[in-house]
């Protein structure tokens, strides 16, 4: 098996994926691009950051993004999140606005979502890497097969997870989820291109109500 540096519970659950030809080809492609001098985001040690901060047995909520940010200093291995000191991108600002309207709280504007991840929110991008300045440039190298396996793994091995699927791309993953065991919340994407259709979805209060009904600690969405 390839020496993939990922949190142990995920490493064990996803071990069959790491042995498949598509994953070996994916790793070879990344090595080849780096050898050719291409800059790839996020940095290598952060590619599996979402998994490292949120072990499989602790997953309560999944927020699915599509592609890492492709600008310098933005991608950090968590969907929608950017490091402290980096301006919050437009989609993230809209997420914060919805949280404020939904929960009646004031967000700090801090764009680093690690505190969510540490509470059991898996901030998963469907594609885990991207070439600098080239959005969706790694959408066809095998990551989607891998993250589809991640979604199926959560569906099969966990109970009562709330999946937030925003936009048509994320919604297309709904068939991978067993809705007899989990809850799927769907809405428009928070991007400004959706012209405000995301607002009013109330996914954050809904998720906490579902978790509370299951006797689980709700997420503190404040940052």
C-alpha positions in Angstrom: 0.0 0.0 0.0 1.2 3.5 -0.7 2.5 5.4 2.3 -0.4 7.9 2.5 -0.1 10.2 5.5 -3.7 10.4 6.8 -5.3 10.0 10.2 -5.4 6.4 11.4 -9.1 5.7 11.4 -9.4 7.0 7.8 -6.3 5.1 6.8 -7.8 1.9 8.0 -11.2 2.5 6.5 -9.9 3.7 3.1 -7.1 1.2 2.8 -8.6 -0.6 -0.2 -8.7 2.7 -2.1 -5.0 3.3 -1.6 -4.2 0.0 -3.3 -6.3 0.6 -6.4 -4.7 1.5 -9.7 -6.5 4.9 -10.0 -5.0 6.1 -6.7 -1.5 5.0 -7.6 -1.9 6.9 -10.9 -3.2 9.9 -9.1 -0.1 10.0 -6.8 2.1 9.6 -9.8 0.4 12.5 -11.6 1.0 14.8 -8.6 4.7 13.8 -8.3 5.1 14.4 -12.1 3.6 17.8 -11.9 5.8 18.8 -8.9 8.8 17.5 -10.7 7.9 19.6 -13.7 7.9 22.7 -11.4 4.2 23.2 -11.2 2.8 24.8 -8.0 0.0 22.8 -6.4 -2.4 23.8 -3.7 -2.8 23.1 -0.9 0.8 22.2 0.3 1.4 18.5 0.5 1.1 18.2 4.2 -2.4 19.8 4.1 -4.0 17.7 1.4 -5.6 15.4 3.9 -6.1 18.1 6.6 -9.9 17.6 6.7 -9.4 14.0 7.6 -6.6 14.6 10.2 -8.8 17.1 12.1 -12.0 15.0 12.0 -11.5 11.2 12.5 -14.1 8.9 11.0 -15.8 8.0 14.3 -16.3 11.7 15.1 -18.0 12.8 11.9 -21.3 14.5 12.7 -21.7 16.9 9.7 -20.3 16.8 6.1 -20.0 20.1 4.2 -19.1 19.2 0.6 -17.1 21.6 -1.6 -15.9 21.0 -5.1 -12.3 22.3 -5.6 -9.6 23.9 -3.5 -9.0 27.6 -3.8 -6.4 28.2 -6.5 -4.9 31.5 -5.3 -1.7 31.8 -3.2 -2.1 31.2 0.5 -5.8 30.3 0.3 -6.2 26.5 0.2 -5.6 24.7 3.5 -7.2 21.3 3.0 -10.7 22.3 4.3 -13.6 23.1 2.0 -14.5 26.8 2.1 -11.9 27.6 4.7 -8.8 29.9 4.3 -6.0 30.5 6.9 -6.2 33.3 9.4 -5.1 36.6 7.9 -6.4 35.8 4.4 -9.6 37.6 3.4 -12.7 35.4 3.5 -13.8 34.5 -0.1 -17.3 35.6 -1.3 -18.8 32.1 -0.7 -17.5 32.0 2.8 -18.8 35.5 3.6 -22.3 34.3 2.4 -22.0 31.3 4.7 -21.3 33.6 7.6 -24.3 35.8 6.7 -26.6 32.8 6.7 -25.3 31.6 10.0 -25.9 35.0 11.5 -29.4 35.2 10.1 -30.2 31.5 11.0 -28.8 31.4 14.5 -29.0 35.1 15.5 -25.3 35.2 16.4 -22.5 37.5 15.3 -19.6 36.0 13.4 -16.2 37.4 13.8 -15.3 37.1 10.1 -12.4 34.8 11.0 -12.1 32.6 7.9 -10.3 29.6 9.4 -12.8 26.8 10.0 -10.6 24.4 11.9 -12.7 24.8 15.0 -15.7 23.3 13.1 -13.6 20.4 11.9 -12.4 19.7 15.5 -16.1 19.4 16.5 -16.9 16.8 13.9 -17.6 18.8 10.7 -15.8 17.1 7.8 -15.0 20.0 5.4 -14.5 17.8 2.3 -13.7 19.0 -1.2 -14.6 16.5 -3.9 -11.2 17.3 -5.5 -8.3 17.6 -3.0 -5.7 19.5 -5.1 -5.4 22.1 -7.8 -2.7 23.8 -9.9 -2.0 27.3 -8.9 -4.2 29.7 -10.9 -6.0 26.9 -12.7 -9.4 26.1 -11.1 -10.7 22.5 -11.6 -7.3 21.6 -13.1 -7.2 18.3 -11.1 -10.8 17.4 -11.5 -10.0 14.4 -13.8 -7.0 12.8 -12.1 -8.8 10.5 -9.8 -9.8 12.5 -6.7 -13.5 12.3 -7.3 -13.3 8.5 -7.3 -11.5 8.7 -4.0 -13.9 11.2 -2.4 -16.9 9.3 -3.6 -15.5 6.4 -1.7 -15.1 8.6 1.3 -18.8 9.6 1.2 -19.8 5.9 0.8 -17.5 5.0 3.7 -19.3 7.6 6.0 -22.7 6.4 4.8 -21.8 2.8 5.6 -19.8 3.1 8.8 -21.4 6.1 10.6 -24.9 6.8 11.9 -26.9 10.0 11.9 -24.6 12.2 9.9 -25.9 15.5 8.5 -24.8 16.0 4.9 -25.0 19.6 3.6 -25.0 19.6 -0.2 -24.9 23.1 -1.7 -25.2 23.6 -5.4 -25.9 21.1 -8.3 -22.4 19.5 -8.1 -22.7 18.7 -4.4 -26.3 17.5 -4.9 -25.1 15.0 -7.5 -23.5 13.1 -4.6 -26.8 12.5 -2.8 -27.2 9.0 -4.3 -24.1 7.9 -2.5 -25.7 8.4 0.9 -28.1 6.1 2.7 -30.9 8.4 3.7 -32.4 5.7 6.0 -29.4 6.3 8.3 -28.4 9.9 7.5 -30.0 13.3 6.8 -29.3 15.1 3.5 -29.9 18.9 3.4 -29.7 20.5 0.0 -29.6 24.1 -1.0 -28.2 26.4 -3.7 -24.5 27.1 -3.6 -23.4 30.0 -1.4 -21.5 31.6 -4.3 -22.7 35.1 -5.3 -23.4 33.6 -8.7 -26.4 31.9 -7.1 -27.9 35.4 -6.6 -28.8 34.9 -3.0 -30.6 31.5 -3.4 -28.5 30.0 -0.6 -29.9 32.4 2.0 -32.7 31.1 4.2 -31.7 27.5 3.9 -31.3 27.4 7.7 -29.0 24.3 7.5 -27.0 25.3 10.6 -29.9 25.4 12.9 -31.4 22.3 11.3 -28.1 20.3 11.7 -28.0 21.3 15.4 -31.6 20.3 16.0 -30.9 16.9 14.4 -27.8 16.3 16.4 -29.6 17.3 19.6 -32.5 15.0 18.9 -29.9 12.2 18.6 -28.4 13.1 22.0 -25.2 14.4 20.4 -23.5 17.7 21.1 -24.5 20.3 18.5 -21.9 22.3 16.6 -20.8 25.7 17.9 -20.7 27.5 14.6 -19.2 30.7 16.1 -15.7 31.6 15.1 
